[in-house]
């Protein structure tokens, strides 16, 4: 069974309460590429990685660069933290939807005990005109008990205010490192399932990396499975059930890899991509060029049921 086809996405919306349904419909069909796809622009890297991510394209250090890019290039939404949303989003409200990230952390401490603390609320998202709330969940971290309790409150508030919940579902921690690593099929598949079962409406995951040397340390049966990255991606989408999957772009890479990953997630039944550095670390004209290619690839590979 192919998950999250265009027809199925419309039926998924029908299962949501009206507030969530209206906002998610805007993201899927009224902004961005439309046609049931999501093209999201994350600009939370200044917290998560520090200013070093802006050096490849100095213009991107000014948040105006990403906000203008998201609006002019026709994104489904941009995702940012509370400070950026308050200082920059008022100029773009109505031009591009907002996903307010309500938690974050620096990468200064080791990720062995990763935890992303809340710094904003769902009510802040309502006040700022957001169409969804973003939350980072570190699956497998030794601090996941705190993480899940925090996520419970965010999920309950999303339900109360009719806000779709987008979960950045990232495997992290010592135990994950010992079982093949954060980008292994085992870890990504677990993260996709975990986010769905915790109530995510949309799940952001990384592309699974097949590494036989590392994968032998994964939990059975993953340590014995002979799959391609494309097959692994499909199984991760299926593990997310009725939650929609968007693919994280990660560090900047070459155009062929970027577009290949877009096609792969869409072929797997996913709903789109959330690429940041692979877009805004480029000079303006080059950024617009890759965005156009991403959008074309998304629309060319939407799964449809008869």
C-alpha positions in Angstrom: 0.0 0.0 0.0 1.4 3.4 -1.0 1.1 5.8 2.0 0.0 9.5 1.8 -1.0 9.7 -1.9 -2.8 12.9 -3.0 -6.2 11.3 -2.5 -5.3 9.9 0.8 -4.0 13.3 2.0 -7.4 14.8 1.4 -9.0 12.0 3.4 -6.5 12.6 6.2 -7.6 16.2 6.4 -11.2 15.0 6.9 -10.2 13.2 10.0 -8.8 16.3 11.7 -10.7 18.9 13.8 -11.7 22.0 11.8 -8.9 24.3 13.0 -6.1 21.8 12.1 -7.9 20.9 8.9 -8.1 24.5 7.7 -4.5 25.3 8.5 -3.0 22.2 7.1 -5.1 22.6 3.9 -3.6 26.0 3.5 -0.1 24.6 3.6 -0.9 21.6 1.3 -3.1 23.2 -1.3 -3.1 27.0 -1.1 0.5 27.9 -0.7 3.8 26.5 -2.1 3.6 24.0 -5.0 0.1 23.1 -4.0 -1.4 19.9 -5.2 -1.0 18.3 -1.8 2.7 18.8 -1.5 4.8 20.6 1.2 7.9 22.7 0.4 9.0 24.2 3.8 11.9 26.5 4.5 13.5 26.1 8.0 15.6 29.0 9.4 16.3 27.8 12.9 19.9 26.9 12.2 21.2 30.0 13.9 20.2 28.4 17.2 20.8 24.8 16.4 24.2 25.2 14.8 25.3 28.8 15.5 26.2 31.5 13.0 28.7 29.3 11.2 26.0 28.2 8.8 25.8 31.7 7.3 29.4 31.9 6.3 28.9 30.1 2.9 26.5 32.8 1.9 27.0 36.0 4.1 23.8 37.5 2.8 21.9 34.8 4.6 23.0 36.0 8.0 20.3 38.7 7.7 17.0 36.8 8.3 15.4 39.1 5.7 17.2 37.0 3.1 15.3 33.8 4.1 12.0 35.5 4.7 12.0 37.3 1.4 13.1 34.0 -0.3 10.3 32.1 1.2 7.7 34.7 0.2 9.0 35.4 -3.3 9.8 31.8 -4.3 6.4 30.5 -3.2 6.9 28.3 -0.2 4.3 26.3 1.7 5.6 27.8 4.9 8.8 28.9 6.7 9.8 27.6 10.1 11.5 29.8 12.7 11.9 30.5 16.4 10.0 33.1 18.4 12.5 36.0 18.1 12.6 35.9 14.3 8.8 35.4 14.2 8.2 38.5 16.3 10.8 40.7 14.6 10.5 39.7 10.9 7.3 37.8 10.2 5.0 40.9 10.6 6.3 42.1 7.2 5.4 38.8 5.5 2.2 37.7 7.3 -0.2 36.7 4.5 2.5 36.3 2.0 3.8 33.0 3.3 2.6 30.8 6.2 4.5 30.5 9.5 5.5 27.4 11.4 6.5 28.5 14.9 9.3 26.4 16.4 8.6 26.3 20.1 11.7 24.5 21.3 15.4 24.6 20.5 19.0 24.1 21.8 22.6 24.9 20.9 25.0 22.3 19.6 27.6 23.4 22.2 27.1 20.5 24.6 27.4 16.9 23.5 24.3 15.4 21.9 24.8 12.2 24.0 22.0 13.6 26.3 20.2 15.7 23.8 17.2 17.7 25.0 15.5 20.7 23.3 13.8 23.0 25.8 10.6 24.9 25.1 11.1 28.7 24.7 7.7 29.6 23.3 4.1 28.4 23.4 1.4 27.4 21.1 -0.5 30.5 22.2 2.5 32.5 20.9 1.9 30.8 17.5 -1.8 31.8 17.6 -0.8 35.4 18.4 1.7 35.6 15.6 -0.7 34.1 13.0 1.1 30.8 12.6 -0.4 27.9 10.6 1.4 25.2 12.5 3.7 24.5 15.4 7.1 22.9 15.2 8.7 20.7 17.9 12.0 18.8 18.0 11.9 15.4 19.5 15.1 13.5 20.3 14.2 9.9 20.0 16.4 7.6 22.1 18.1 10.3 24.1 18.6 9.5 27.8 16.4 12.6 28.5 13.5 11.3 26.4 11.3 11.1 29.5 11.5 14.8 29.9 11.1 15.3 26.2 7.9 13.2 26.0 6.4 15.0 28.9 7.1 18.4 27.3 5.8 17.2 24.0 2.6 16.1 25.7 1.9 19.6 26.8 2.6 21.0 23.4 0.4 18.4 21.7 -2.5 19.2 24.1 -2.1 22.9 23.4 -2.1 22.2 19.6 -5.3 20.3 20.0 -6.8 23.1 22.1 -5.9 25.8 19.6 -6.5 23.8 16.4 -2.8 23.9 15.4 -1.2 21.2 13.2 1.9 19.7 15.0 5.0 19.3 13.0 7.6 17.1 14.8 11.3 17.2 13.9 11.9 13.6 14.8 15.6 13.1 15.3 17.4 10.0 16.8 20.0 11.1 19.3 22.0 9.8 22.2 24.5 7.2 23.3 22.2 4.3 22.7 21.4 5.4 19.2 25.1 5.8 18.4 25.7 2.2 19.6 23.0 0.8 17.4 24.1 2.1 14.0 23.9 5.8 14.4 21.4 8.6 14.0 21.1 8.3 10.2 20.7 4.5 10.1 17.5 2.8 8.7 16.8 1.5 12.2 17.0 4.9 13.8 15.1 6.9 11.1 12.3 4.2 11.0 12.0 4.3 14.8 11.8 8.1 14.7 9.1 8.2 12.1 7.0 5.7 14.0 7.6 7.4 17.4 6.5 10.8 16.1 3.3 9.5 14.6 2.4 7.6 17.8 3.1 10.8 19.8 0.5 12.7 17.8 2.4 14.4 15.1 0.4 15.6 12.1 3.6 16.1 10.0 6.9 14.3 10.7 10.3 15.7 9.6 12.9 12.9 9.2 16.4 12.6 7.7 17.2 10.5 4.7 18.3 7.0 5.8 21.9 6.0 5.1 22.7 2.4 4.3 26.1 1.5 5.9 26.6 -2.3 6.2 29.5 -1.8 8.7 27.4 0.3 11.1 24.1 -1.4 10.4 25.3 -4.7 11.8 25.0 -3.1 15.2 21.4 -2.2 14.8 18.5 -4.1 16.4 17.2 -7.2 14.6 15.9 -7.5 12.0 17.5 -4.3 10.7 21.0 -5.7 11.2 20.2 -8.5 8.7 18.1 -6.6 6.1 19.5 -6.0 2.6 17.7 -2.8 1.4 18.5 0.2 -0.7 18.2 3.7 0.7 15.1 4.2 -1.5 13.5 1.0 0.0 14.3 2.1 3.5 12.8 5.5 2.8 9.5 3.9 1.7 9.4 1.8 4.9 10.0 4.9 7.0 7.0 6.6 5.3 4.9 3.6 5.9 5.9 3.6 9.6 4.5 7.1 10.0 1.1 5.8 9.1 -1.4 8.7 8.7 1.1 11.3 9.6 2.6 13.2 6.6 6.3 12.8 6.0 8.6 15.7 5.0 12.3 15.0 4.3 15.1 17.1 6.0 17.8 18.3 3.7 20.7 18.4 6.2 24.1 19.9 5.2 24.5 21.4 1.8 25.2 18.9 -0.9 25.3 18.8 -4.7 22.2 19.4 -6.8 21.9 15.8 -8.1 21.7 14.5 -4.5 19.2 17.2 -3.5 16.9 16.4 -6.3 17.4 12.7 -6.0 16.3 12.8 -2.4 13.2 14.9 -3.4 12.2 12.2 -5.9 12.9 9.4 -3.5 10.7 10.7 -0.7 7.9 11.5 -3.1 8.2 8.0 -4.7 8.0 6.6 -1.2 4.7 8.3 -0.6 6.0 11.3 1.3 4.4 14.7 1.2 7.4 17.0 0.6 10.7 18.5 1.8 12.0 20.9 4.4 15.4 22.0 3.0 17.2 24.9 4.6 21.0 25.1 4.0 20.7 23.4 0.6 18.7 26.4 -0.5 19.7 29.6 1.4 23.4 28.9 1.6 23.3 29.8 -2.1 23.5 33.2 -3.7 20.0 34.6 -4.6 19.8 33.5 -8.3 21.2 30.1 -7.6 18.8 29.7 -4.7 15.8 30.5 -6.9 17.1 28.1 -9.5 17.3 25.1 -7.2 14.0 26.0 -5.6 12.4 25.9 -9.1 13.9 22.4 -9.7 12.7 21.2 -6.2 9.2 22.4 -6.9 9.2 20.8 -10.4 10.4 17.5 -8.9 7.8 17.6 -6.1 4.9 18.1 -8.6 6.3 15.6 -11.1 6.3 12.8 -8.5 3.1 13.3 -6.5 1.5 9.9 -5.9 -2.1 9.8 -7.0 -4.7 7.1 -6.5 -7.1 6.3 -9.3 
